[in-house]
Amino acid sequence: MRETEKIWMNGELVDWGDAKIHVGAHGLHYGSGVFEGIRCYETPQGPAVFRLTDHLDRLHNSARLLSMEIPYSVDELRAASLELVAVNGLPECYLRPIAFYGYGELGVAAGTNPVETVIMSWPWGAYLGEEGLRSGIRAKISSWQRIGPNVIPHVAKATGVYLNSMLAVTEANRAGYDEAILLTAEGYVADGSGENIFVVKDGVLYTPSLSTSILPGITRDTIIHIAQDLGYSVMQGNLIRSDLYLADEVFMTGTAAEVTPLRSIDAAEIGVGPVTLEIQQAYLETVRGGSSRGEDWLEYAPAAAPAEA
Ligand code: PPE
């Protein structure tokens, strides 16, 4: 990870190396945190954070599902994120807000532990590689099931949930694949370890519905808008693994992964197709302010302060 100058921590900008917590922090022991992944892109009008408010709303919703009170409002976190982008002076970066139960009592119930709130930002290139964006990646259906709605609320982007993703992606990588696809206990397609999934069949797009143990992806929502704008129908419902194997095209979406084609799933060769590439291009134009579509999704950072003489 490439270090940047400052990290926003509980209301203050601290030096990267000073953003530390105690080893007794509750979040470390029990995975009791919520987080976000957000991208800031360079646009003709300067750096813009894509759908920042939507991400911060999701952060607050994730916290509510854990009965955690984040001591900063969405507006305050929005201002903090934009300030951090400006002080670190990067035209493009990834932003990682995280709120977790900190040091206090140790025990599973987190009632009295303070909530620590942090925002990091650093440059993060193509999540599944530049080559993956162009030529597609190879995915494997995981032997690990996606956590169900009565296991941990999958709607919450909670830190502990990611053990499920970690197991799946580790298994896939060890078997020589780039990414994992998780199915629900009922056998429906859920999502990747860090991405939502779309299938293209006979010119129509299909994606698992929000009740299928998926994270309600903001990129997923963006892609539904863009695809409809381009004239495609998008159906949300239950998909099974054979829908993946028989698809004309399959792609994954996520803040980090953007729009990444899947060139194969298990032994099924799928290949990278024109619909995926059209949607990928439209997405990358939209996030970089190159399209009139979704202009209010771009939230601009203030100009960086001039360096002191
Ligand atoms: N499903 C999962 C499980 C998921 O983690 C993400 C985001 C998505 C779907 C797509 O959500 P959205 O970013 O709102 O479109 N995964 C984050 C990366 C996790 C990681 O640290 O690695 C991300 O894309 O930022």
py3Dmol code that shows the C-alpha trace and the ligand (Angstrom):
import py3Dmol

protein = """\
ATOM      1  CA  MET A   1       0.000   0.000   0.000  1.00  0.00           C
ATOM      2  CA  ARG A   2       1.366   3.367  -0.930  1.00  0.00           C
ATOM      3  CA  GLU A   3       1.476   5.698   2.043  1.00  0.00           C
ATOM      4  CA  THR A   4       0.097   9.218   1.790  1.00  0.00           C
ATOM      5  CA  GLU A   5       0.716  12.165   4.053  1.00  0.00           C
ATOM      6  CA  LYS A   6      -2.338  12.389   6.284  1.00  0.00           C
ATOM      7  CA  ILE A   7      -5.069  10.228   7.770  1.00  0.00           C
ATOM      8  CA  TRP A   8      -8.241  11.731   9.224  1.00  0.00           C
ATOM      9  CA  MET A   9      -8.719  10.256  12.683  1.00  0.00           C
ATOM     10  CA  ASN A  10     -11.532  11.214  15.055  1.00  0.00           C
ATOM     11  CA  GLY A  11     -11.784  14.757  13.742  1.00  0.00           C
ATOM     12  CA  GLU A  12      -8.098  15.487  13.183  1.00  0.00           C
ATOM     13  CA  LEU A  13      -5.629  15.122  10.353  1.00  0.00           C
ATOM     14  CA  VAL A  14      -2.711  13.086  11.673  1.00  0.00           C
ATOM     15  CA  ASP A  15       0.504  11.963   9.999  1.00  0.00           C
ATOM     16  CA  TRP A  16       0.189   8.576   8.291  1.00  0.00           C
ATOM     17  CA  GLY A  17       2.627   6.915  10.721  1.00  0.00           C
ATOM     18  CA  ASP A  18       0.824   8.263  13.806  1.00  0.00           C
ATOM     19  CA  ALA A  19      -2.634   6.812  13.038  1.00  0.00           C
ATOM     20  CA  LYS A  20      -2.447   4.029  15.653  1.00  0.00           C
ATOM     21  CA  ILE A  21      -4.814   2.136  17.950  1.00  0.00           C
ATOM     22  CA  HIS A  22      -4.382  -0.069  21.007  1.00  0.00           C
ATOM     23  CA  VAL A  23      -4.118  -3.866  20.567  1.00  0.00           C
ATOM     24  CA  GLY A  24      -7.030  -4.212  22.988  1.00  0.00           C
ATOM     25  CA  ALA A  25      -9.407  -2.527  20.544  1.00  0.00           C
ATOM     26  CA  HIS A  26     -12.715  -4.386  20.363  1.00  0.00           C
ATOM     27  CA  GLY A  27     -12.809  -4.185  16.561  1.00  0.00           C
ATOM     28  CA  LEU A  28      -9.539  -6.107  16.301  1.00  0.00           C
ATOM     29  CA  HIS A  29     -10.763  -8.967  18.493  1.00  0.00           C
ATOM     30  CA  TYR A  30     -14.316  -9.324  17.205  1.00  0.00           C
ATOM     31  CA  GLY A  31     -14.432  -7.687  13.742  1.00  0.00           C
ATOM     32  CA  SER A  32     -16.876  -5.111  15.054  1.00  0.00           C
ATOM     33  CA  GLY A  33     -16.490  -2.369  12.516  1.00  0.00           C
ATOM     34  CA  VAL A  34     -18.106  -0.912   9.426  1.00  0.00           C
ATOM     35  CA  PHE A  35     -16.305   0.530   6.455  1.00  0.00           C
ATOM     36  CA  GLU A  36     -16.545   1.905   2.949  1.00  0.00           C
ATOM     37  CA  GLY A  37     -14.492   1.879  -0.225  1.00  0.00           C
ATOM     38  CA  ILE A  38     -14.832   4.968  -2.381  1.00  0.00           C
ATOM     39  CA  ARG A  39     -12.949   6.224  -5.408  1.00  0.00           C
ATOM     40  CA  CYS A  40     -11.888   9.739  -6.246  1.00  0.00           C
ATOM     41  CA  TYR A  41     -11.276  10.346  -9.963  1.00  0.00           C
ATOM     42  CA  GLU A  42      -9.578  13.109 -11.885  1.00  0.00           C
ATOM     43  CA  THR A  43     -12.136  15.067 -13.896  1.00  0.00           C
ATOM     44  CA  PRO A  44     -11.870  18.190 -16.092  1.00  0.00           C
ATOM     45  CA  GLN A  45     -12.998  20.169 -13.013  1.00  0.00           C
ATOM     46  CA  GLY A  46     -10.489  18.629 -10.617  1.00  0.00           C
ATOM     47  CA  PRO A  47     -10.666  15.585  -8.340  1.00  0.00           C
ATOM     48  CA  ALA A  48     -14.228  14.359  -7.722  1.00  0.00           C
ATOM     49  CA  VAL A  49     -15.284  11.669  -5.285  1.00  0.00           C
ATOM     50  CA  PHE A  50     -17.812   9.389  -6.944  1.00  0.00           C
ATOM     51  CA  ARG A  51     -21.127   9.079  -5.046  1.00  0.00           C
ATOM     52  CA  LEU A  52     -19.461  10.073  -1.777  1.00  0.00           C
ATOM     53  CA  THR A  53     -22.727  10.879   0.017  1.00  0.00           C
ATOM     54  CA  ASP A  54     -24.268   7.557  -1.037  1.00  0.00           C
ATOM     55  CA  HIS A  55     -21.259   5.695   0.358  1.00  0.00           C
ATOM     56  CA  LEU A  56     -21.403   7.607   3.637  1.00  0.00           C
ATOM     57  CA  ASP A  57     -25.145   6.973   3.928  1.00  0.00           C
ATOM     58  CA  ARG A  58     -24.385   3.263   3.523  1.00  0.00           C
ATOM     59  CA  LEU A  59     -21.692   3.542   6.219  1.00  0.00           C
ATOM     60  CA  HIS A  60     -24.259   4.987   8.615  1.00  0.00           C
ATOM     61  CA  ASN A  61     -26.784   2.289   7.703  1.00  0.00           C
ATOM     62  CA  SER A  62     -24.154  -0.410   8.252  1.00  0.00           C
ATOM     63  CA  ALA A  63     -23.485   1.051  11.706  1.00  0.00           C
ATOM     64  CA  ARG A  64     -27.202   1.097  12.550  1.00  0.00           C
ATOM     65  CA  LEU A  65     -27.392  -2.619  11.800  1.00  0.00           C
ATOM     66  CA  LEU A  66     -24.615  -3.153  14.373  1.00  0.00           C
ATOM     67  CA  SER A  67     -26.301  -0.753  16.857  1.00  0.00           C
ATOM     68  CA  MET A  68     -23.192   1.382  16.577  1.00  0.00           C
ATOM     69  CA  GLU A  69     -23.399   5.142  16.762  1.00  0.00           C
ATOM     70  CA  ILE A  70     -20.841   6.881  14.557  1.00  0.00           C
ATOM     71  CA  PRO A  71     -20.006  10.145  16.328  1.00  0.00           C
ATOM     72  CA  TYR A  72     -19.848  12.064  13.009  1.00  0.00           C
ATOM     73  CA  SER A  73     -22.760  12.860  10.706  1.00  0.00           C
ATOM     74  CA  VAL A  74     -22.744  12.108   6.990  1.00  0.00           C
ATOM     75  CA  ASP A  75     -22.163  15.833   6.339  1.00  0.00           C
ATOM     76  CA  GLU A  76     -19.180  15.911   8.686  1.00  0.00           C
ATOM     77  CA  LEU A  77     -17.663  12.789   7.122  1.00  0.00           C
ATOM     78  CA  ARG A  78     -18.303  14.214   3.681  1.00  0.00           C
ATOM     79  CA  ALA A  79     -16.406  17.410   4.534  1.00  0.00           C
ATOM     80  CA  ALA A  80     -13.619  15.352   6.150  1.00  0.00           C
ATOM     81  CA  SER A  81     -13.271  13.106   3.076  1.00  0.00           C
ATOM     82  CA  LEU A  82     -13.051  16.044   0.693  1.00  0.00           C
ATOM     83  CA  GLU A  83     -10.545  17.807   2.952  1.00  0.00           C
ATOM     84  CA  LEU A  84      -8.406  14.659   3.077  1.00  0.00           C
ATOM     85  CA  VAL A  85      -8.392  14.383  -0.718  1.00  0.00           C
ATOM     86  CA  ALA A  86      -7.263  18.012  -0.919  1.00  0.00           C
ATOM     87  CA  VAL A  87      -4.468  17.731   1.673  1.00  0.00           C
ATOM     88  CA  ASN A  88      -3.049  14.526   0.268  1.00  0.00           C
ATOM     89  CA  GLY A  89      -3.020  16.191  -3.128  1.00  0.00           C
ATOM     90  CA  LEU A  90      -3.635  13.071  -5.248  1.00  0.00           C
ATOM     91  CA  PRO A  91      -5.690  13.500  -8.423  1.00  0.00           C
ATOM     92  CA  GLU A  92      -7.031   9.939  -8.086  1.00  0.00           C
ATOM     93  CA  CYS A  93      -7.247   7.827  -4.949  1.00  0.00           C
ATOM     94  CA  TYR A  94      -9.263   5.282  -3.012  1.00  0.00           C
ATOM     95  CA  LEU A  95     -10.890   6.387   0.227  1.00  0.00           C
ATOM     96  CA  ARG A  96     -11.462   4.035   3.136  1.00  0.00           C
ATOM     97  CA  PRO A  97     -13.658   5.378   5.932  1.00  0.00           C
ATOM     98  CA  ILE A  98     -13.894   2.941   8.845  1.00  0.00           C
ATOM     99  CA  ALA A  99     -15.666   3.111  12.201  1.00  0.00           C
ATOM    100  CA  PHE A 100     -15.088   0.450  14.848  1.00  0.00           C
ATOM    101  CA  TYR A 101     -15.402  -0.218  18.544  1.00  0.00           C
ATOM    102  CA  GLY A 102     -12.159   0.809  20.167  1.00  0.00           C
ATOM    103  CA  TYR A 103     -10.329   0.192  23.417  1.00  0.00           C
ATOM    104  CA  GLY A 104     -12.300  -0.109  26.646  1.00  0.00           C
ATOM    105  CA  GLU A 105     -13.850  -3.303  27.953  1.00  0.00           C
ATOM    106  CA  LEU A 106     -12.924  -6.598  26.298  1.00  0.00           C
ATOM    107  CA  GLY A 107     -15.846  -8.950  25.881  1.00  0.00           C
ATOM    108  CA  VAL A 108     -18.189  -9.614  23.004  1.00  0.00           C
ATOM    109  CA  ALA A 109     -20.869  -7.070  23.960  1.00  0.00           C
ATOM    110  CA  ALA A 110     -19.535  -3.692  22.892  1.00  0.00           C
ATOM    111  CA  GLY A 111     -21.871  -1.443  24.869  1.00  0.00           C
ATOM    112  CA  THR A 112     -19.423   0.987  26.431  1.00  0.00           C
ATOM    113  CA  ASN A 113     -16.496   0.910  24.023  1.00  0.00           C
ATOM    114  CA  PRO A 114     -15.772   4.186  22.216  1.00  0.00           C
ATOM    115  CA  VAL A 115     -16.385   4.290  18.473  1.00  0.00           C
ATOM    116  CA  GLU A 116     -13.245   5.273  16.561  1.00  0.00           C
ATOM    117  CA  THR A 117     -13.741   6.899  13.176  1.00  0.00           C
ATOM    118  CA  VAL A 118     -10.972   7.041  10.593  1.00  0.00           C
ATOM    119  CA  ILE A 119     -10.625   7.922   6.911  1.00  0.00           C
ATOM    120  CA  MET A 120      -7.590   6.793   4.932  1.00  0.00           C
ATOM    121  CA  SER A 121      -6.807   7.634   1.319  1.00  0.00           C
ATOM    122  CA  TRP A 122      -4.157   6.205  -0.959  1.00  0.00           C
ATOM    123  CA  PRO A 123      -3.630   5.389  -4.632  1.00  0.00           C
ATOM    124  CA  TRP A 124      -5.175   2.030  -5.554  1.00  0.00           C
ATOM    125  CA  GLY A 125      -4.880   0.914  -9.177  1.00  0.00           C
ATOM    126  CA  ALA A 126      -6.967  -1.701 -10.990  1.00  0.00           C
ATOM    127  CA  TYR A 127      -8.291  -4.082  -8.280  1.00  0.00           C
ATOM    128  CA  LEU A 128      -8.025  -7.172 -10.479  1.00  0.00           C
ATOM    129  CA  GLY A 129      -5.162  -5.856 -12.605  1.00  0.00           C
ATOM    130  CA  GLU A 130      -5.086  -3.694 -15.745  1.00  0.00           C
ATOM    131  CA  GLU A 131      -4.976  -6.837 -17.833  1.00  0.00           C
ATOM    132  CA  GLY A 132      -8.092  -8.096 -16.024  1.00  0.00           C
ATOM    133  CA  LEU A 133     -10.002  -4.924 -16.959  1.00  0.00           C
ATOM    134  CA  ARG A 134      -9.155  -5.451 -20.637  1.00  0.00           C
ATOM    135  CA  SER A 135      -9.042  -9.198 -21.130  1.00  0.00           C
ATOM    136  CA  GLY A 136     -11.168 -10.463 -18.270  1.00  0.00           C
ATOM    137  CA  ILE A 137     -10.403 -12.560 -15.210  1.00  0.00           C
ATOM    138  CA  ARG A 138     -10.934 -16.216 -14.312  1.00  0.00           C
ATOM    139  CA  ALA A 139     -13.397 -16.895 -11.513  1.00  0.00           C
ATOM    140  CA  LYS A 140     -14.213 -19.968  -9.470  1.00  0.00           C
ATOM    141  CA  ILE A 141     -17.438 -20.801  -7.691  1.00  0.00           C
ATOM    142  CA  SER A 142     -16.490 -20.980  -4.057  1.00  0.00           C
ATOM    143  CA  SER A 143     -17.032 -23.950  -1.790  1.00  0.00           C
ATOM    144  CA  TRP A 144     -17.712 -21.335   0.916  1.00  0.00           C
ATOM    145  CA  GLN A 145     -21.320 -20.135   1.040  1.00  0.00           C
ATOM    146  CA  ARG A 146     -22.165 -16.474   1.270  1.00  0.00           C
ATOM    147  CA  ILE A 147     -23.307 -15.557   4.774  1.00  0.00           C
ATOM    148  CA  GLY A 148     -27.098 -15.545   5.009  1.00  0.00           C
ATOM    149  CA  PRO A 149     -29.323 -12.678   6.153  1.00  0.00           C
ATOM    150  CA  ASN A 150     -29.835 -14.368   9.531  1.00  0.00           C
ATOM    151  CA  VAL A 151     -26.135 -15.018  10.059  1.00  0.00           C
ATOM    152  CA  ILE A 152     -24.806 -11.466   9.789  1.00  0.00           C
ATOM    153  CA  PRO A 153     -26.742  -8.723   7.995  1.00  0.00           C
ATOM    154  CA  HIS A 154     -25.097  -8.797   4.569  1.00  0.00           C
ATOM    155  CA  VAL A 155     -26.505  -5.350   3.854  1.00  0.00           C
ATOM    156  CA  ALA A 156     -23.962  -4.016   6.349  1.00  0.00           C
ATOM    157  CA  LYS A 157     -20.472  -3.488   4.974  1.00  0.00           C
ATOM    158  CA  ALA A 158     -19.065  -4.781   8.249  1.00  0.00           C
ATOM    159  CA  THR A 159     -15.438  -5.747   8.788  1.00  0.00           C
ATOM    160  CA  GLY A 160     -16.215  -9.181  10.296  1.00  0.00           C
ATOM    161  CA  VAL A 161     -18.242 -10.151   7.225  1.00  0.00           C
ATOM    162  CA  TYR A 162     -15.055 -10.084   5.179  1.00  0.00           C
ATOM    163  CA  LEU A 163     -13.722 -13.307   6.710  1.00  0.00           C
ATOM    164  CA  ASN A 164     -16.301 -14.926   4.429  1.00  0.00           C
ATOM    165  CA  SER A 165     -14.810 -13.082   1.431  1.00  0.00           C
ATOM    166  CA  MET A 166     -11.244 -13.759   2.557  1.00  0.00           C
ATOM    167  CA  LEU A 167     -11.818 -17.513   2.747  1.00  0.00           C
ATOM    168  CA  ALA A 168     -13.419 -17.533  -0.688  1.00  0.00           C
ATOM    169  CA  VAL A 169     -10.804 -15.449  -2.503  1.00  0.00           C
ATOM    170  CA  THR A 170      -7.944 -17.307  -0.828  1.00  0.00           C
ATOM    171  CA  GLU A 171      -9.387 -20.633  -1.941  1.00  0.00           C
ATOM    172  CA  ALA A 172      -9.854 -19.309  -5.494  1.00  0.00           C
ATOM    173  CA  ASN A 173      -6.343 -17.863  -5.676  1.00  0.00           C
ATOM    174  CA  ARG A 174      -4.771 -21.076  -4.384  1.00  0.00           C
ATOM    175  CA  ALA A 175      -6.598 -23.010  -7.094  1.00  0.00           C
ATOM    176  CA  GLY A 176      -5.145 -20.622  -9.705  1.00  0.00           C
ATOM    177  CA  TYR A 177      -8.196 -18.382 -10.234  1.00  0.00           C
ATOM    178  CA  ASP A 178      -8.333 -14.606  -9.894  1.00  0.00           C
ATOM    179  CA  GLU A 179     -11.588 -14.284  -7.975  1.00  0.00           C
ATOM    180  CA  ALA A 180     -14.332 -16.244  -6.219  1.00  0.00           C
ATOM    181  CA  ILE A 181     -18.088 -16.228  -6.744  1.00  0.00           C
ATOM    182  CA  LEU A 182     -20.142 -17.079  -3.665  1.00  0.00           C
ATOM    183  CA  LEU A 183     -23.527 -18.787  -3.734  1.00  0.00           C
ATOM    184  CA  THR A 184     -26.140 -18.551  -0.995  1.00  0.00           C
ATOM    185  CA  ALA A 185     -27.106 -21.555   1.133  1.00  0.00           C
ATOM    186  CA  GLU A 186     -30.034 -22.060  -1.283  1.00  0.00           C
ATOM    187  CA  GLY A 187     -27.644 -22.146  -4.253  1.00  0.00           C
ATOM    188  CA  TYR A 188     -28.375 -18.734  -5.737  1.00  0.00           C
ATOM    189  CA  VAL A 189     -25.573 -16.590  -7.112  1.00  0.00           C
ATOM    190  CA  ALA A 190     -24.705 -13.862  -4.574  1.00  0.00           C
ATOM    191  CA  ASP A 191     -21.564 -11.827  -5.215  1.00  0.00           C
ATOM    192  CA  GLY A 192     -17.804 -11.969  -5.583  1.00  0.00           C
ATOM    193  CA  SER A 193     -15.463 -11.520  -2.626  1.00  0.00           C
ATOM    194  CA  GLY A 194     -15.595  -7.772  -3.271  1.00  0.00           C
ATOM    195  CA  GLU A 195     -17.866  -7.254  -6.290  1.00  0.00           C
ATOM    196  CA  ASN A 196     -21.433  -7.657  -7.516  1.00  0.00           C
ATOM    197  CA  ILE A 197     -22.183  -9.783 -10.574  1.00  0.00           C
ATOM    198  CA  PHE A 198     -24.018  -9.169 -13.861  1.00  0.00           C
ATOM    199  CA  VAL A 199     -24.889 -11.698 -16.555  1.00  0.00           C
ATOM    200  CA  VAL A 200     -25.615 -10.777 -20.183  1.00  0.00           C
ATOM    201  CA  LYS A 201     -27.856 -13.181 -22.106  1.00  0.00           C
ATOM    202  CA  ASP A 202     -29.496 -12.428 -25.455  1.00  0.00           C
ATOM    203  CA  GLY A 203     -28.907  -8.696 -24.997  1.00  0.00           C
ATOM    204  CA  VAL A 204     -30.578  -8.516 -21.549  1.00  0.00           C
ATOM    205  CA  LEU A 205     -28.741  -7.904 -18.260  1.00  0.00           C
ATOM    206  CA  TYR A 206     -29.462  -9.980 -15.162  1.00  0.00           C
ATOM    207  CA  THR A 207     -28.166  -9.401 -11.640  1.00  0.00           C
ATOM    208  CA  PRO A 208     -28.982 -10.995  -8.263  1.00  0.00           C
ATOM    209  CA  SER A 209     -31.668  -9.089  -6.368  1.00  0.00           C
ATOM    210  CA  LEU A 210     -30.881  -7.203  -3.172  1.00  0.00           C
ATOM    211  CA  SER A 211     -32.369  -9.982  -1.037  1.00  0.00           C
ATOM    212  CA  THR A 212     -29.870 -12.557  -2.400  1.00  0.00           C
ATOM    213  CA  SER A 213     -27.269 -12.005   0.351  1.00  0.00           C
ATOM    214  CA  ILE A 214     -25.419  -9.359  -1.646  1.00  0.00           C
ATOM    215  CA  LEU A 215     -23.930  -6.091  -0.572  1.00  0.00           C
ATOM    216  CA  PRO A 216     -26.172  -3.391  -2.096  1.00  0.00           C
ATOM    217  CA  GLY A 217     -23.410  -2.170  -4.347  1.00  0.00           C
ATOM    218  CA  ILE A 218     -23.278   1.452  -5.341  1.00  0.00           C
ATOM    219  CA  THR A 219     -21.498   0.511  -8.562  1.00  0.00           C
ATOM    220  CA  ARG A 220     -24.253  -2.065  -9.174  1.00  0.00           C
ATOM    221  CA  ASP A 221     -26.804   0.725  -8.867  1.00  0.00           C
ATOM    222  CA  THR A 222     -24.729   2.984 -11.140  1.00  0.00           C
ATOM    223  CA  ILE A 223     -24.458   0.223 -13.749  1.00  0.00           C
ATOM    224  CA  ILE A 224     -28.211  -0.412 -13.680  1.00  0.00           C
ATOM    225  CA  HIS A 225     -28.740   3.300 -14.443  1.00  0.00           C
ATOM    226  CA  ILE A 226     -26.068   3.390 -17.160  1.00  0.00           C
ATOM    227  CA  ALA A 227     -27.257   0.166 -18.832  1.00  0.00           C
ATOM    228  CA  GLN A 228     -30.851   1.375 -18.919  1.00  0.00           C
ATOM    229  CA  ASP A 229     -29.636   4.706 -20.277  1.00  0.00           C
ATOM    230  CA  LEU A 230     -27.852   2.780 -23.053  1.00  0.00           C
ATOM    231  CA  GLY A 231     -31.126   1.004 -23.866  1.00  0.00           C
ATOM    232  CA  TYR A 232     -30.651  -2.345 -22.098  1.00  0.00           C
ATOM    233  CA  SER A 233     -33.238  -4.052 -19.900  1.00  0.00           C
ATOM    234  CA  VAL A 234     -31.904  -5.034 -16.488  1.00  0.00           C
ATOM    235  CA  MET A 235     -33.651  -7.830 -14.568  1.00  0.00           C
ATOM    236  CA  GLN A 236     -33.066  -8.403 -10.849  1.00  0.00           C
ATOM    237  CA  GLY A 237     -33.832 -11.866  -9.497  1.00  0.00           C
ATOM    238  CA  ASN A 238     -32.452 -15.270  -8.579  1.00  0.00           C
ATOM    239  CA  LEU A 239     -29.600 -16.628 -10.679  1.00  0.00           C
ATOM    240  CA  ILE A 240     -28.224 -20.153 -10.437  1.00  0.00           C
ATOM    241  CA  ARG A 241     -24.755 -21.361 -11.384  1.00  0.00           C
ATOM    242  CA  SER A 242     -25.837 -22.680 -14.778  1.00  0.00           C
ATOM    243  CA  ASP A 243     -26.946 -19.135 -15.676  1.00  0.00           C
ATOM    244  CA  LEU A 244     -23.284 -18.200 -15.263  1.00  0.00           C
ATOM    245  CA  TYR A 245     -21.940 -21.121 -17.299  1.00  0.00           C
ATOM    246  CA  LEU A 246     -24.401 -20.478 -20.157  1.00  0.00           C
ATOM    247  CA  ALA A 247     -24.094 -16.685 -20.166  1.00  0.00           C
ATOM    248  CA  ASP A 248     -23.062 -14.723 -23.252  1.00  0.00           C
ATOM    249  CA  GLU A 249     -21.063 -12.401 -20.988  1.00  0.00           C
ATOM    250  CA  VAL A 250     -20.475 -12.007 -17.255  1.00  0.00           C
ATOM    251  CA  PHE A 251     -18.911  -9.040 -15.495  1.00  0.00           C
ATOM    252  CA  MET A 252     -18.282  -7.906 -11.954  1.00  0.00           C
ATOM    253  CA  THR A 253     -18.807  -4.430 -10.547  1.00  0.00           C
ATOM    254  CA  GLY A 254     -17.434  -2.656  -7.517  1.00  0.00           C
ATOM    255  CA  THR A 255     -15.826   0.574  -6.475  1.00  0.00           C
ATOM    256  CA  ALA A 256     -12.424  -1.078  -6.506  1.00  0.00           C
ATOM    257  CA  ALA A 257     -13.063  -3.500  -9.413  1.00  0.00           C
ATOM    258  CA  GLU A 258     -15.008  -0.913 -11.486  1.00  0.00           C
ATOM    259  CA  VAL A 259     -16.363  -3.052 -14.369  1.00  0.00           C
ATOM    260  CA  THR A 260     -14.266  -6.207 -14.760  1.00  0.00           C
ATOM    261  CA  PRO A 261     -15.163  -8.851 -17.376  1.00  0.00           C
ATOM    262  CA  LEU A 262     -15.055 -12.552 -16.465  1.00  0.00           C
ATOM    263  CA  ARG A 263     -13.477 -14.520 -19.262  1.00  0.00           C
ATOM    264  CA  SER A 264     -14.147 -17.875 -17.620  1.00  0.00           C
ATOM    265  CA  ILE A 265     -15.984 -19.366 -14.653  1.00  0.00           C
ATOM    266  CA  ASP A 266     -14.768 -22.779 -13.477  1.00  0.00           C
ATOM    267  CA  ALA A 267     -14.323 -24.763 -16.709  1.00  0.00           C
ATOM    268  CA  ALA A 268     -16.764 -22.626 -18.717  1.00  0.00           C
ATOM    269  CA  GLU A 269     -15.044 -20.321 -21.210  1.00  0.00           C
ATOM    270  CA  ILE A 270     -17.141 -17.184 -21.573  1.00  0.00           C
ATOM    271  CA  GLY A 271     -14.928 -14.578 -23.173  1.00  0.00           C
ATOM    272  CA  VAL A 272     -15.119 -10.803 -23.065  1.00  0.00           C
ATOM    273  CA  GLY A 273     -18.060  -9.413 -25.022  1.00  0.00           C
ATOM    274  CA  PRO A 274     -19.209  -6.121 -26.530  1.00  0.00           C
ATOM    275  CA  VAL A 275     -21.945  -5.314 -23.994  1.00  0.00           C
ATOM    276  CA  THR A 276     -19.480  -5.516 -21.097  1.00  0.00           C
ATOM    277  CA  LEU A 277     -16.960  -3.329 -22.903  1.00  0.00           C
ATOM    278  CA  GLU A 278     -19.609  -0.749 -23.824  1.00  0.00           C
ATOM    279  CA  ILE A 279     -20.811  -0.547 -20.220  1.00  0.00           C
ATOM    280  CA  GLN A 280     -17.257  -0.466 -18.882  1.00  0.00           C
ATOM    281  CA  GLN A 281     -16.396   2.451 -21.140  1.00  0.00           C
ATOM    282  CA  ALA A 282     -19.575   4.333 -20.227  1.00  0.00           C
ATOM    283  CA  TYR A 283     -18.825   3.778 -16.525  1.00  0.00           C
ATOM    284  CA  LEU A 284     -15.236   5.042 -16.777  1.00  0.00           C
ATOM    285  CA  GLU A 285     -16.422   8.106 -18.722  1.00  0.00           C
ATOM    286  CA  THR A 286     -19.111   8.823 -16.138  1.00  0.00           C
ATOM    287  CA  VAL A 287     -16.815   8.613 -13.094  1.00  0.00           C
ATOM    288  CA  ARG A 288     -14.267  10.898 -14.772  1.00  0.00           C
ATOM    289  CA  GLY A 289     -16.849  13.543 -15.655  1.00  0.00           C
ATOM    290  CA  GLY A 290     -16.719  12.764 -19.381  1.00  0.00           C
ATOM    291  CA  SER A 291     -20.475  12.327 -19.706  1.00  0.00           C
ATOM    292  CA  SER A 292     -23.514  14.445 -18.873  1.00  0.00           C
ATOM    293  CA  ARG A 293     -24.928  11.317 -17.264  1.00  0.00           C
ATOM    294  CA  GLY A 294     -24.952  11.345 -13.449  1.00  0.00           C
ATOM    295  CA  GLU A 295     -23.308  14.746 -12.987  1.00  0.00           C
ATOM    296  CA  ASP A 296     -24.643  14.960  -9.439  1.00  0.00           C
ATOM    297  CA  TRP A 297     -22.775  11.747  -8.613  1.00  0.00           C
ATOM    298  CA  LEU A 298     -19.495  13.707  -8.733  1.00  0.00           C
ATOM    299  CA  GLU A 299     -18.608  15.454  -5.481  1.00  0.00           C
ATOM    300  CA  TYR A 300     -15.671  17.792  -5.985  1.00  0.00           C
ATOM    301  CA  ALA A 301     -12.799  18.239  -3.575  1.00  0.00           C
ATOM    302  CA  PRO A 302     -11.729  21.815  -2.797  1.00  0.00           C
ATOM    303  CA  ALA A 303      -8.561  22.963  -4.562  1.00  0.00           C
ATOM    304  CA  ALA A 304      -5.445  21.747  -2.745  1.00  0.00           C
ATOM    305  CA  ALA A 305      -3.856  24.427  -0.581  1.00  0.00           C
ATOM    306  CA  PRO A 306      -0.786  25.896  -2.299  1.00  0.00           C
ATOM    307  CA  ALA A 307       2.456  24.559  -0.863  1.00  0.00           C
ATOM    308  CA  GLU A 308       4.008  26.891   1.717  1.00  0.00           C
ATOM    309  CA  ALA A 309       6.907  28.937   0.430  1.00  0.00           C
TER     310      ALA A 309
END
"""
ligand_1 = """\
25
PPE
N -19.931 -7.071 -2.866
C -18.938 -7.109 -1.936
C -18.817 -8.313 -1.079
C -18.085 -6.010 -1.804
O -17.126 -6.036 -0.883
C -18.211 -4.889 -2.651
C -17.267 -3.714 -2.527
C -19.241 -4.909 -3.623
C -20.083 -6.009 -3.682
C -19.481 -3.737 -4.540
O -19.933 -2.619 -3.816
P -19.706 -1.122 -4.331
O -18.265 -0.800 -4.145
O -20.592 -0.303 -3.475
O -20.102 -1.100 -5.753
N -15.906 -4.060 -2.281
C -14.891 -3.076 -1.921
C -13.504 -3.694 -1.887
C -13.239 -4.525 -0.719
C -11.767 -4.667 -0.495
O -11.293 -4.024 0.432
O -11.102 -5.391 -1.223
C -14.767 -1.964 -2.936
O -14.997 -2.197 -4.114
O -14.358 -0.881 -2.525
"""
view = py3Dmol.view(width=600, height=400)
view.addModel(protein, "pdb")
view.setStyle({"model": 0}, {"cartoon": {"style": "trace"}})
view.addModel(ligand_1, "xyz")
view.setStyle({"model": 1}, {"stick": {}})
view.zoomTo()
view.show()
